[in-house]
Amino acid sequence: MNVAFDTLNASRRLRDAGLEERAAEAIVELVQSAAHFPDISGLATKTDIADTVKKADIADMATKTDIIDMVKKADIIDMAT
């Protein structure tokens, strides 16, 4: 996302606020370079990742039917021994 940034106006405002010219220019350059950083708003957050892991864990869990089938098999094995 490109943002229009009036570097001359920003530098003037910083100097008017009492900053030395070199400091004002350095700040303006930093702000201008920050405007060129990539957009990271679409990256997953820790919460997003945790939610995905929880969903995967839930999907991997056995259903009630699976548990009943396992119990039946265990009962059959116990009866056979």
Residue, then its C-alpha position, 0 to 999 in steps of 0.5 A: m500500500n503506497v501512502a502519499f507522504d509530504t516529506l517537505n511539510a513533515s520536515r518543516r513541521l518538525r523544525d518548527a517544533g524545535l528539532e534541528e534540521r538533521a534530526a527532522e530529516a532523519i525522522v522524515e526519512l524513517v517515516q518514509s521508509a516505513a511506508h514501504f514495508p510490506d502489508i502484514s495485515g493478512l498474516a495469521t496471528k497466534t490466536d488464528i494458529a491456535d484456533t486452527v490447531k484446536k480444530a485439527d485436534i477436534a477433527d482427530m478425536a474419536t467420535k462417540t460411535d468410534i468409542i463405543d466400537m472400541v469398547k465393544k471390541a475390548d469386551i469381545i477380547d475380554m470374553a475370549t480370554 
